[in-house]
Amino acid sequence: MSKKASIGVTGLAVMGRNLARNLARHGHTVALHNRSEERTRALVDQFGDEGDFIPAYSAQEFVNALERPRQVVVMVKAGGPTDAVIEEFAPLLEEGDVIIDAGNAHFADTRRREKALRERGLHFVGSGVSGGEEGALHGPSIMPGGSKESYESLGPLFEDISAKVDGEPCCTHIGADGAGHFVKMVHNGIEYADMQLIAESFDLLRHAGGYAPAEIADVFRTWNTGRLDSYLIEITADVLAHVDKTSGKPFVDIVEDAAEQKGTGRWTVQIGLDLGVPISGIAEAVFARSLSGSKSLRAAARGLGGPSAAPLSGASLERFADDVEQALYASKVVAYAQGFNQIQAGATEYGWDIDLGKVASIWRGGCIIRAKFLNDITAAYADEPELPTLLTSGGFRKAVEDAQDSWRSVISTAVRLGIPTPGFSTALAYYDGLRADRLPAALVQGQRDFFGAHTYRRVDREGSFHTAWAADGRPESDA
């Protein structure tokens, strides 16, 4: 009897190819399939010595090469192409087999697909995979959803190939149906916020502090030895230190200042609105990318007046880099706090049992937002599983409180000099909004009742009330 594969990968572009190679390198026999036969042959020709591959050149041949329960990893473009591949393979599979979508699918699509395939006796796993093409090859952070039964067979393989931190795999069963892709979506939203805050730190150091890109690279390298130690800080230093060979200019000066996006950040914001979760830091990061790409709008507004304030000097300049580090750390805590609040809200809305501490734990390695302080987030949720926000956790609370004078000073400097800091500013506004005894929403409710009879609640008794604003004496009534 011919040898069977323990898992198969269909869709062998960069991510699919590297995931298949990672599985083979860990001793798993991997069936390979791609719509283009040339890509399948190329993988075997180039990397066949890395492990056991079984190339297949038709859907039926691919399915026949898999041991039961069959596990089919789909690595194709999200949306229609994913549905097409599922419809191609599902009729060839048997009860108990598993289809895994390891792409960046919208979690609502994953929920739909999981329900439809469950009715056909098949398991469907929507799995977030973070780390890019290098992570897929060397060890990503993996966030599989789906049924517990599917994880019994799939989990050991994914845990085996995932990144490891302190010997622990950066992979765990997230929750039912679309939970894995939901958590990956929020991960990407946090990533947007993190990158925006880092970019604002660069902008401040350059245009308020007068630092050259190479000097800022050194600042970031110093930060990466402390509490800001992270993959994004590390690569930022490398990008800022890079010099363009053609022009001899700093690389960051020859790149067009228009940031692109693939949609997961936008999804995060849209779902945040649907859930009523204030993820303002993530939203501002998405809007900042949109503004950067609004070329004609920016061109039309380029002549608008700005401040004529003097640049920093003396003691303010000397401590500015330290103040920016404090502001960056505090703002990052806000961004992560908002992201974890959104995951909890999604779990409540969709009936998922998500362990936030485990999510933080598997983000410590492999993924784009991997960072030293995720150890502290993991510990915070271990100490208090029902933690309402990271901002009230002992260590984070003290760090943010200690940082707030610098945080406020940096934002004041930015405003005075006309340097846009939407990430820093909205993070501080969120912090101040949470800690406020009273918010001006009371006036908003009064306005809503005035023009639309939308009613309001009182602080001194139960019930909903309406004021007859146009009537003499403006009587109040229960609504």
C-alpha positions as CSV (number, residue, x, y, z in Angstrom):
1,M,0.0,0.0,0.0
2,S,1.4,3.4,-1.0
3,K,2.3,5.9,1.7
4,K,-0.3,8.4,2.8
5,A,0.1,12.0,3.8
6,S,-0.9,13.3,7.2
7,I,-1.9,16.6,5.8
8,G,-2.3,18.3,2.4
9,V,-1.8,21.9,1.1
10,T,-3.7,23.2,-1.9
11,G,-2.6,26.6,-3.1
12,L,1.2,26.8,-3.4
13,A,1.9,30.5,-3.7
14,V,4.5,31.8,-1.2
15,M,2.5,31.3,2.0
16,G,1.1,27.9,1.0
17,R,4.5,26.7,-0.3
18,N,6.3,27.8,2.9
19,L,3.7,26.3,5.2
20,A,4.0,23.0,3.3
21,R,7.8,23.1,3.6
22,N,7.5,23.8,7.3
23,L,5.3,20.8,7.8
24,A,7.7,18.6,5.8
25,R,10.7,19.9,7.7
26,H,9.0,18.7,10.9
27,G,8.7,15.2,9.7
28,H,5.1,15.2,8.4
29,T,4.3,13.8,5.0
30,V,2.6,16.5,3.0
31,A,0.4,16.1,-0.1
32,L,0.7,19.0,-2.6
33,H,-1.8,20.4,-5.0
34,N,-2.1,23.6,-7.0
35,R,-4.3,24.7,-9.9
36,S,-1.1,25.2,-11.9
37,E,0.8,21.9,-12.1
38,E,4.0,23.8,-12.7
39,R,4.0,25.3,-9.2
40,T,3.6,21.8,-7.7
41,R,6.5,20.5,-9.7
42,A,8.6,23.5,-8.9
43,L,8.1,23.0,-5.2
44,V,9.2,19.4,-5.3
45,D,12.1,20.1,-7.6
46,Q,13.5,22.9,-5.4
47,F,12.7,21.7,-1.9
48,G,12.0,18.0,-2.3
49,D,15.0,17.2,-0.1
50,E,13.5,19.0,2.9
51,G,11.0,16.2,3.7
52,D,8.3,13.8,2.3
53,F,6.1,15.4,-0.3
54,I,3.4,13.6,-2.4
55,P,2.6,15.8,-5.4
56,A,-0.9,15.5,-6.8
57,Y,-2.1,16.9,-10.1
58,S,-5.9,16.5,-9.7
59,A,-8.3,17.1,-6.8
60,Q,-9.1,13.4,-6.7
61,E,-5.5,12.3,-6.7
62,F,-4.8,14.8,-3.9
63,V,-7.7,13.5,-1.7
64,N,-6.6,9.9,-2.3
65,A,-3.1,10.7,-1.0
66,L,-4.4,11.7,2.4
67,E,-4.9,9.5,5.4
68,R,-8.2,9.7,7.4
69,P,-9.4,11.9,8.8
70,R,-8.2,13.9,5.8
71,Q,-6.9,17.3,6.5
72,V,-6.9,19.8,3.6
73,V,-5.2,23.2,4.1
74,V,-6.5,25.8,1.6
75,M,-4.1,28.6,0.9
76,V,-5.8,30.7,-1.8
77,K,-7.1,34.2,-2.1
78,A,-10.0,35.0,0.3
79,G,-13.6,35.3,-0.9
80,G,-14.8,33.7,-4.1
81,P,-11.6,31.7,-4.8
82,T,-11.8,30.1,-1.3
83,D,-15.5,29.1,-1.9
84,A,-14.6,27.7,-5.3
85,V,-11.8,25.4,-3.8
86,I,-14.1,24.3,-1.0
87,E,-16.8,23.3,-3.5
88,E,-14.2,21.5,-5.6
89,F,-13.0,19.3,-2.7
90,A,-16.0,18.9,-0.4
91,P,-17.8,16.4,-2.6
92,L,-14.6,14.2,-2.6
93,L,-14.3,14.1,1.2
94,E,-15.9,11.8,3.7
95,E,-17.6,12.4,7.1
96,G,-15.1,13.6,9.7
97,D,-12.6,15.0,7.2
98,V,-11.3,18.5,7.8
99,I,-10.9,21.5,5.5
100,I,-8.7,24.3,6.9
101,D,-8.8,27.8,5.5
102,A,-5.4,29.3,6.6
103,G,-5.8,32.6,4.7
104,N,-7.1,36.0,5.8
105,A,-10.8,35.3,5.5
106,H,-13.5,37.4,7.0
107,F,-14.7,35.6,10.1
108,A,-18.4,35.9,8.9
109,D,-17.5,33.9,5.8
110,T,-15.8,31.4,8.0
111,R,-18.9,31.0,10.2
112,R,-21.0,30.5,7.1
113,R,-18.7,27.9,5.6
114,E,-18.4,26.1,8.9
115,K,-22.1,25.8,9.3
116,A,-22.6,24.6,5.7
117,L,-19.9,22.0,5.9
118,R,-21.0,20.8,9.3
119,E,-24.3,20.0,7.8
120,R,-22.4,17.8,5.2
121,G,-20.6,16.0,8.0
122,L,-17.3,17.8,7.4
123,H,-15.2,19.9,9.8
124,F,-14.2,23.4,8.7
125,V,-11.4,25.2,10.5
126,G,-10.8,28.9,9.9
127,S,-7.2,29.4,11.1
128,G,-5.4,32.7,11.4
129,V,-1.7,32.4,10.5
130,S,0.6,35.3,11.4
131,G,4.2,35.9,10.6
132,G,4.3,36.5,6.9
133,E,6.2,34.2,4.5
134,E,9.1,33.8,6.9
135,G,6.8,32.9,9.8
136,A,5.0,30.3,7.6
137,L,8.4,28.7,6.9
138,H,10.2,29.0,10.3
139,G,7.3,29.1,12.8
140,P,4.2,31.3,12.7
141,S,1.7,32.1,15.4
142,I,-1.4,30.0,14.5
143,M,-5.0,30.8,15.6
144,P,-7.3,27.9,14.6
145,G,-11.0,28.0,15.2
146,G,-13.6,25.3,14.5
147,S,-14.7,22.3,16.5
148,K,-12.8,20.7,19.4
149,E,-12.9,17.4,17.5
150,S,-11.1,18.9,14.5
151,Y,-8.4,20.3,16.8
152,E,-7.7,16.8,18.2
153,S,-6.1,15.7,14.9
154,L,-5.0,19.1,13.6
155,G,-3.7,20.7,16.8
156,P,-0.6,18.5,17.2
157,L,0.6,19.2,13.7
158,F,0.0,23.0,14.0
159,E,1.5,23.1,17.5
160,D,4.5,21.3,16.1
161,I,5.2,23.8,13.3
162,S,4.3,26.9,15.2
163,A,6.8,29.3,16.8
164,K,7.9,28.4,20.4
165,V,8.4,30.7,23.3
166,D,9.9,29.2,26.5
167,G,9.1,25.8,25.0
168,E,5.4,26.6,24.6
169,P,3.8,26.5,21.1
170,C,2.4,29.7,19.7
171,C,-0.8,27.9,18.8
172,T,-4.0,27.1,20.6
173,H,-7.6,26.2,19.9
174,I,-9.2,29.7,19.9
175,G,-12.9,28.7,19.8
176,A,-15.8,27.6,17.7
177,D,-16.5,28.4,14.0
178,G,-15.1,31.8,13.1
179,A,-13.2,32.5,16.4
180,G,-9.8,31.9,14.9
181,H,-10.2,34.3,12.0
182,F,-11.8,36.9,14.3
183,V,-8.8,36.8,16.6
184,K,-6.5,37.1,13.6
185,M,-8.5,40.1,12.4
186,V,-8.1,41.9,15.7
187,H,-4.4,40.9,15.7
188,N,-4.0,42.7,12.4
189,G,-6.0,45.7,13.7
190,I,-3.6,46.0,16.7
191,E,-0.7,45.7,14.2
192,Y,-2.1,48.7,12.3
193,A,-2.2,50.8,15.5
194,D,1.2,49.6,16.6
195,M,2.8,50.6,13.3
196,Q,1.1,54.0,13.3
197,L,2.3,54.8,16.8
198,I,5.9,53.8,15.8
199,A,5.6,56.0,12.6
200,E,4.4,58.9,14.7
201,S,7.4,58.4,17.1
202,F,9.7,58.6,14.1
203,D,8.0,61.7,12.8
204,L,8.2,63.4,16.2
205,L,11.9,62.6,16.6
206,R,12.7,63.9,13.2
207,H,10.6,67.0,12.9
208,A,10.4,68.1,16.6
209,G,13.7,66.7,17.8
210,G,15.8,67.2,14.7
211,Y,17.1,63.7,14.5
212,A,18.4,62.2,11.2
213,P,16.9,58.8,10.2
214,A,20.2,57.0,11.1
215,E,20.1,58.6,14.6
216,I,16.5,57.6,15.0
217,A,17.5,54.0,14.1
218,D,19.9,54.1,17.0
219,V,17.2,55.4,19.3
220,F,14.9,52.5,18.3
221,R,17.7,50.0,18.8
222,T,18.1,51.3,22.3
223,W,14.4,51.1,22.9
224,N,14.5,47.5,21.7
225,T,16.7,46.5,24.6
226,G,14.0,47.6,27.1
227,R,10.2,47.3,27.6
228,L,9.5,48.1,24.0
229,D,11.5,45.0,22.8
230,S,9.5,43.8,19.8
231,Y,9.7,42.6,16.2
232,L,8.2,45.9,14.9
233,I,10.7,48.1,16.8
234,E,13.5,45.9,15.6
235,I,12.7,46.1,11.9
236,T,11.9,49.8,12.2
237,A,15.5,50.4,13.3
238,D,16.7,48.4,10.2
239,V,14.5,50.3,7.8
240,L,15.6,53.7,9.2
241,A,19.3,52.8,9.0
242,H,19.0,51.6,5.4
243,V,20.5,53.9,2.7
244,D,19.1,53.8,-0.9
245,K,22.0,52.7,-3.1
246,T,20.7,54.6,-6.2
247,S,20.3,58.0,-4.6
248,G,22.5,57.8,-1.5
249,K,19.6,59.2,0.5
250,P,18.0,57.6,3.6
251,F,15.7,54.9,2.3
252,V,12.7,56.4,4.2
253,D,13.1,59.6,2.2
254,I,12.8,57.9,-1.2
255,V,9.6,56.0,-0.4
256,E,6.3,57.6,-1.3
257,D,4.4,58.5,1.9
258,A,1.2,56.7,1.0
259,A,0.6,53.5,3.0
260,E,-1.5,50.7,1.5
261,Q,-3.7,48.2,3.3
262,K,-5.3,44.8,2.5
263,G,-8.5,45.2,4.5
264,T,-8.2,43.4,7.8
265,G,-7.7,46.7,9.7
266,R,-10.8,48.1,8.0
267,W,-12.7,44.9,9.0
268,T,-11.6,45.4,12.6
269,V,-13.0,48.9,12.7
270,Q,-16.2,47.9,11.0
271,I,-16.8,45.1,13.4
272,G,-15.8,47.3,16.3
273,L,-18.6,49.7,15.3
274,D,-21.1,46.8,15.0
275,L,-20.2,45.6,18.5
276,G,-20.1,49.0,20.0
277,V,-16.5,48.7,21.1
278,P,-14.4,51.9,21.2
279,I,-11.3,50.8,19.3
280,S,-10.4,54.4,18.5
281,G,-6.6,53.7,18.2
282,I,-7.1,51.1,15.6
283,A,-9.6,53.3,13.7
284,E,-7.2,56.2,13.7
285,A,-4.5,54.0,12.3
286,V,-6.7,52.9,9.4
287,F,-7.8,56.5,8.8
288,A,-4.2,57.7,8.8
289,R,-3.4,55.2,6.0
290,S,-6.4,56.4,4.1
291,L,-5.3,60.1,4.5
292,S,-1.8,59.3,3.4
293,G,-3.2,57.9,0.2
294,S,-5.5,60.8,-0.5
295,K,-3.1,62.4,-2.9
296,S,-5.3,65.0,-4.6
297,L,-6.8,66.1,-1.3
298,R,-3.4,66.5,0.3
299,A,-2.1,68.4,-2.7
300,A,-5.1,70.8,-2.5
301,A,-4.5,71.5,1.2
302,R,-0.7,71.7,1.1
303,G,-0.8,75.5,1.2
304,L,-2.9,75.8,4.4
305,G,-1.4,77.8,7.2
306,G,0.2,76.2,10.2
307,P,1.9,77.2,13.4
308,S,5.1,79.3,13.6
309,A,6.3,78.0,16.9
310,A,10.0,77.6,17.6
311,P,11.5,74.1,17.6
312,L,12.6,72.3,20.7
313,S,15.8,73.3,22.4
314,G,17.7,73.0,25.7
315,A,16.4,70.7,28.3
316,S,13.1,70.0,26.4
317,L,15.2,68.7,23.5
318,E,17.5,66.6,25.7
319,R,14.7,64.7,27.3
320,F,12.4,64.5,24.2
321,A,13.4,61.0,23.1
322,D,12.7,59.7,26.5
323,D,9.3,61.5,26.5
324,V,8.5,59.9,23.2
325,E,9.4,56.5,24.5
326,Q,7.0,57.0,27.4
327,A,4.2,58.2,25.1
328,L,4.8,55.3,22.7
329,Y,4.6,52.7,25.5
330,A,1.4,54.2,27.0
331,S,-0.3,54.5,23.6
332,K,0.7,50.9,22.8
333,V,-0.9,49.7,26.0
334,V,-4.1,51.5,25.0
335,A,-4.1,49.9,21.5
336,Y,-3.7,46.4,22.9
337,A,-6.3,47.0,25.6
338,Q,-8.8,48.0,23.0
339,G,-8.0,45.0,20.9
340,F,-8.5,42.6,23.8
341,N,-11.7,44.3,24.7
342,Q,-12.9,43.7,21.1
343,I,-12.0,40.0,21.3
344,Q,-14.0,39.7,24.5
345,A,-17.0,41.5,23.0
346,G,-16.9,39.3,20.0
347,A,-16.7,36.2,22.2
348,T,-19.8,37.4,24.1
349,E,-21.7,38.2,20.9
350,Y,-20.9,35.0,19.0
351,G,-20.9,32.5,21.9
352,W,-17.1,31.8,21.8
353,D,-15.2,30.7,24.9
354,I,-11.9,32.6,24.3
355,D,-9.1,32.6,26.8
356,L,-7.5,36.0,26.5
357,G,-4.4,34.9,28.3
358,K,-3.8,32.2,25.8
359,V,-4.3,34.6,23.0
360,A,-1.6,36.9,24.4
361,S,0.6,33.8,25.0
362,I,0.5,32.6,21.4
363,W,1.2,36.2,20.1
364,R,4.6,36.2,22.0
365,G,6.3,34.5,19.0
366,G,5.9,34.0,15.3
367,C,3.5,36.9,14.7
368,I,4.1,40.4,13.5
369,I,3.1,42.0,16.8
370,R,5.3,39.7,18.9
371,A,6.7,41.8,21.8
372,K,8.2,41.4,25.2
373,F,5.3,43.0,26.9
374,L,2.9,40.3,25.7
375,N,4.5,38.3,28.6
376,D,3.0,40.9,30.9
377,I,-0.4,40.7,29.2
378,T,-0.4,36.9,29.5
379,A,0.4,37.3,33.2
380,A,-2.2,39.9,33.7
381,Y,-5.0,37.7,32.4
382,A,-3.6,34.7,34.4
383,D,-3.9,36.8,37.5
384,E,-7.4,38.2,36.6
385,P,-9.2,36.3,33.9
386,E,-12.1,38.7,34.0
387,L,-9.9,41.8,33.8
388,P,-12.1,44.6,32.4
389,T,-9.2,46.4,30.7
390,L,-5.4,46.1,30.7
391,L,-5.3,49.7,31.9
392,T,-6.5,48.7,35.3
393,S,-4.0,45.8,35.7
394,G,-1.4,46.7,38.3
395,G,1.8,46.8,36.3
396,F,0.2,48.4,33.2
397,R,-1.8,50.9,35.4
398,K,1.4,52.1,37.1
399,A,3.4,52.3,33.9
400,V,0.7,54.4,32.1
401,E,0.2,56.6,35.1
402,D,3.9,57.2,35.3
403,A,4.1,57.9,31.6
404,Q,1.2,60.4,31.4
405,D,3.2,63.6,32.0
406,S,5.6,62.8,29.1
407,W,2.6,61.5,27.0
408,R,0.8,64.8,27.5
409,S,4.0,66.8,26.9
410,V,4.7,65.0,23.6
411,I,1.2,65.6,22.3
412,S,1.4,69.3,23.3
413,T,4.6,69.6,21.5
414,A,3.1,68.0,18.4
415,V,0.1,70.4,18.5
416,R,2.4,73.4,19.0
417,L,4.6,72.4,16.0
418,G,1.8,71.2,13.7
419,I,2.9,67.6,13.6
420,P,0.0,65.2,13.2
421,T,-0.2,62.5,15.9
422,P,-3.7,60.9,15.6
423,G,-2.5,57.7,17.3
424,F,-0.9,59.3,20.3
425,S,-3.8,61.8,20.6
426,T,-6.7,59.4,20.4
427,A,-5.0,57.0,22.8
428,L,-4.7,59.7,25.4
429,A,-8.3,60.9,24.8
430,Y,-9.4,57.3,25.3
431,Y,-7.5,57.1,28.6
432,D,-8.9,60.4,29.8
433,G,-12.4,59.3,28.7
434,L,-12.2,56.1,30.7
435,R,-11.0,57.7,33.9
436,A,-13.5,60.7,33.8
437,D,-16.2,60.9,36.5
438,R,-18.6,62.5,34.0
439,L,-18.6,62.6,30.2
440,P,-20.4,65.2,28.1
441,A,-22.7,62.4,26.8
442,A,-25.3,63.7,29.2
443,L,-25.6,66.8,27.0
444,V,-25.7,64.6,23.9
445,Q,-28.7,62.7,25.3
446,G,-30.4,66.0,26.1
447,Q,-29.9,67.1,22.5
448,R,-31.2,63.7,21.2
449,D,-34.3,64.0,23.3
450,F,-34.9,67.6,22.2
451,F,-34.9,67.0,18.4
452,G,-36.0,63.4,18.3
453,A,-37.8,62.5,21.5
454,H,-35.2,59.7,21.9
455,T,-35.6,59.8,25.8
456,Y,-32.9,59.7,28.4
457,R,-32.1,58.1,31.8
458,R,-31.6,59.9,35.0
459,V,-29.0,59.4,37.7
460,D,-31.4,59.6,40.6
461,R,-34.2,57.1,39.6
462,E,-34.9,54.2,37.3
463,G,-36.6,54.3,33.9
464,S,-36.6,56.2,30.7
465,F,-37.8,59.8,30.5
466,H,-38.8,62.5,27.9
467,T,-39.1,66.2,28.3
468,A,-41.7,68.1,26.3
469,W,-39.3,70.7,25.2
470,A,-41.8,72.9,23.3
471,A,-44.3,73.0,26.1
472,D,-44.6,75.7,28.7
473,G,-42.9,74.6,31.8
474,R,-41.4,71.7,29.8
475,P,-42.9,68.8,31.8
476,E,-41.1,65.6,32.1
477,S,-42.8,62.2,31.6
478,D,-41.9,58.5,31.8
479,A,-41.2,57.1,28.4
